[in-house]
Each structure stands twice: as structure tokens, then as C-alpha cells.
Amino acid sequence: MLLSGCVGFGEEYTRVEGFSNRDVGAIVLKGTTLNPRLGNPPHRVYETPMGMLNAIGLQNPGVDHVVRRILPQLDFTETRFIANACGSTIEEYVEVTRRFDDSRIDAIEINISCPNVKEGGVAFGNYPDMSARVVEACRKVTRKPLITKLSPNQTDIRENARRCIEAGSDALAVINTIMGMAIDVRTRRPIIGNIQGGLSGPAIKPIALLKVHQVYEVAGPARIPIIGQGGITSAQDAIEFMIAGATAVGVGTALFYDPLVCTRINAGIRAYLKEHGLRQVKDLVGALRTGKDTQDVPLAG
Ligand SMILES: Cc1cc2nc3c(=O)[nH]c(=O)nc-3n(C[C@H](O)[C@H](O)[C@H](O)COP(=O)(O)O)c2cc1C
């Protein structure tokens, strides 16, 4: 899947030679609020070792514009399109979800984990009670598949996942960006206009992998799929996430320097399956071997 905020509203990469929406399982559109938002003051992005900080601040044209003007332009035969619903209040999340429910969108991801807005976002996602209240309220207004995007910026992601599942979430996206900052030593000012930003890219992969492993402890038995994400740039990364418990994987930051990365990842996964005599990726999901007896024993291939 292509991740929210990294592909605009599904049209951006179609201009790149060799790129096709058909090469990915789904595209998550940019975070959408009830009213249009201009986003945060610059700088909004900053490159860090093995990653990037961003604080876009949910710039978007508002849900009406997305539903009426943008969705009709998308070719739903190419792939699945998923909305990313955001809000400052529970009522706003509900209203955005309701509008998307009455549209062609294939699924709705509730973004309770955006670290870059003053109200809403992680203010909901960092507290299991608040997360569950948002999910429960959105669940009441849609029958479309509901994905909850969890925040890594919290003490126990398992408890949050459990509460979101109980509240009616059909799937979990793990993880959103991790809060960070950068300082210009010349001016002694924060580089990011919003002071803090969300860290993404390979720098966060080990953290994301652990969070997927932890969420799988509750989501696995409940048969709730996880969309693993955070720093995936290669087939090996994607496979690691699946072994940790992800049913699907998402790519965001890697697209900025290699828009065709998904074709490479898909080919690499196919090669791994063949090499290991596996018929489907499903056989990899949660296939982590943690018993002492299995240590250092290589598998087939
Ligand atoms: C520039 C940028 C904008 C983003 N905007 C959103 C957003 O609007 N909604 C959201 O849920 N996640 C947003 N994210 C988070 C990504 O969807 C993704 O969860 C995160 O970057 C981790 O994946 P990655 O390391 O492959 O980028 C954004 C990330 C970046 C880099």
C-alpha cells in the first residue's frame, strides 16, 4: 500500500514514467478534515540520518472537495483507494467518516495518530479511552472497512489496539510517525516551523517492527489484520513486517527517493516465497519463531 501523506490524493505518482497505481494493493489518500486546512508554517520537512521529519499540519482541501471533486477523477479499477479521516473533535471525525461513507471510497482509515496538529491527532491516539471513543463513534456511521492508525508515541500500544478492536475497528495500521525535532545551531532555532515533527523512514523501522509484533499479540488472536509500516524500503523489510504479524505493508518515505520501489518490493517478496517453498504471503504472517529451540536453525531455501 502507498501511505497517507506521501502520494497526495492518488494522482501525484501517475505522472512518473513506469509508475502505475495497478502495481500496488491500495493507496491511502492524504489526511482529510471537515474544513480545508492550510497546514503549518515552513519548514515542513527536514532530512535526518536515515529518515525525515515532517510537520505538514494536515494541509488538505476539506472532505467535501475530496468527495465531490477528487474521488470522481480516480480510476477505481486500478487499485483500492482508502480515505484518511482526521479531526480535532470526535464530532469532526464522525462527520468526515460519514461523508466518506457516502462515497466510492473502498475503506476509511481513522488517523488518531497525527503528531503535527495542535488539537486532535495524537491527543486521541495516545490514550486508549479516547482512541476507543473515536473508533466507536465512527463505527456507528459507516459499514465500510474501518482501519485505525495507531500512534507509536504511547506507553502500551497493545492496550490501545485491544480497545480499538473492541470498539469496532476492522484493521489496524501500525505505526504513524514518531515525534522528533531538529535544531539549527547557527540561529539556535528549531528547523521545523511547528517546532516538532513526525520522524519517518528507515530510522524508525526497528521501532515499527516491535510495535507490529506487540500489536499482533492482541490482533492475531482476534483475527484483525495489521498494515505494517515505518521505514520499509525493500522486500526484506516488508517480509520482516509480515513475519512480525503484518498482513499487508505500506510504503511512504521510500517513495520520495524511489517512486518505483513497490515493483521492486513485490518482485523480492515473490522471489522469497519461491525460494522458501511458500505458496502465499499469508504463510508468512506472524511466522516469527521465538522459541529457544528454534534459534539459529535455518529454514528451507
Ligand atoms: C510528508 C508526510 C506526510 C504524512 N501525512 C500523513 C497523513 O496525512 N495522515 C497519516 O495518517 N499519516 C501521514 N504520514 C505518515 C505516513 O502515512 C506513514 O505512516 C509514516 O510515514 C511511516 O511510514 P514510512 O516510514 O514508510 O514513511 C505522513 C508521512 C509523511 C512523511
Ligand as a Chemical Component Dictionary entry (heavy atoms), coordinates in Angstrom:
data_LIG
# 
_chem_comp.id                   LIG 
_chem_comp.type                 NON-POLYMER 
_chem_comp.pdbx_formal_charge   0 
_chem_comp.three_letter_code    LIG 
# 
loop_
_chem_comp_atom.comp_id 
_chem_comp_atom.atom_id 
_chem_comp_atom.alt_atom_id 
_chem_comp_atom.type_symbol 
_chem_comp_atom.charge 
_chem_comp_atom.model_Cartn_x 
_chem_comp_atom.model_Cartn_y 
_chem_comp_atom.model_Cartn_z 
_chem_comp_atom.pdbx_ordinal 
LIG C1  C1  C 0 5.264  14.040 4.417 1  
LIG C2  C2  C 0 4.418  13.062 5.190 2  
LIG C3  C3  C 0 3.054  13.336 5.368 3  
LIG C4  C4  C 0 2.250  12.434 6.085 4  
LIG N1  N1  N 0 0.897  12.706 6.216 5  
LIG C5  C5  C 0 0.104  11.791 6.857 6  
LIG C6  C6  C 0 -1.315 11.988 6.939 7  
LIG O1  O1  O 0 -1.874 12.958 6.419 8  
LIG N2  N2  N 0 -2.058 11.053 7.603 9  
LIG C7  C7  C 0 -1.486 9.936  8.172 10 
LIG O2  O2  O 0 -2.205 9.117  8.756 11 
LIG N3  N3  N 0 -0.155 9.716  8.076 12 
LIG C8  C8  C 0 0.643  10.604 7.445 13 
LIG N4  N4  N 0 2.002  10.363 7.341 14 
LIG C9  C9  C 0 2.562  9.135  7.930 15 
LIG C10 C10 C 0 2.727  8.043  6.864 16 
LIG O3  O3  O 0 1.482  7.711  6.298 17 
LIG C11 C11 C 0 3.379  6.771  7.458 18 
LIG O4  O4  O 0 2.519  6.181  8.420 19 
LIG C12 C12 C 0 4.732  7.039  8.126 20 
LIG O5  O5  O 0 5.478  7.998  7.380 21 
LIG C13 C13 C 0 5.596  5.764  8.280 22 
LIG O6  O6  O 0 5.909  5.152  7.059 23 
LIG P1  P1  P 0 7.254  5.461  6.194 24 
LIG O7  O7  O 0 8.422  5.381  7.126 25 
LIG O8  O8  O 0 7.275  4.409  5.123 26 
LIG O9  O9  O 0 7.093  6.838  5.637 27 
LIG C14 C14 C 0 2.823  11.249 6.637 28 
LIG C15 C15 C 0 4.195  10.991 6.442 29 
LIG C16 C16 C 0 4.994  11.872 5.725 30 
LIG C17 C17 C 0 6.443  11.547 5.530 31 
# 
loop_
_chem_comp_bond.comp_id 
_chem_comp_bond.atom_id_1 
_chem_comp_bond.atom_id_2 
_chem_comp_bond.value_order 
_chem_comp_bond.pdbx_ordinal 
LIG C1  C2  SING 1  
LIG C2  C3  SING 2  
LIG C2  C16 DOUB 3  
LIG C3  C4  DOUB 4  
LIG C4  N1  SING 5  
LIG C4  C14 SING 6  
LIG N1  C5  DOUB 7  
LIG C5  C6  SING 8  
LIG C5  C8  SING 9  
LIG C6  O1  DOUB 10 
LIG C6  N2  SING 11 
LIG N2  C7  SING 12 
LIG C7  O2  DOUB 13 
LIG C7  N3  SING 14 
LIG N3  C8  DOUB 15 
LIG C8  N4  SING 16 
LIG N4  C9  SING 17 
LIG N4  C14 SING 18 
LIG C9  C10 SING 19 
LIG C10 O3  SING 20 
LIG C10 C11 SING 21 
LIG C11 O4  SING 22 
LIG C11 C12 SING 23 
LIG C12 O5  SING 24 
LIG C12 C13 SING 25 
LIG C13 O6  SING 26 
LIG O6  P1  SING 27 
LIG P1  O7  DOUB 28 
LIG P1  O8  SING 29 
LIG P1  O9  SING 30 
LIG C14 C15 DOUB 31 
LIG C15 C16 SING 32 
LIG C16 C17 SING 33 
# 
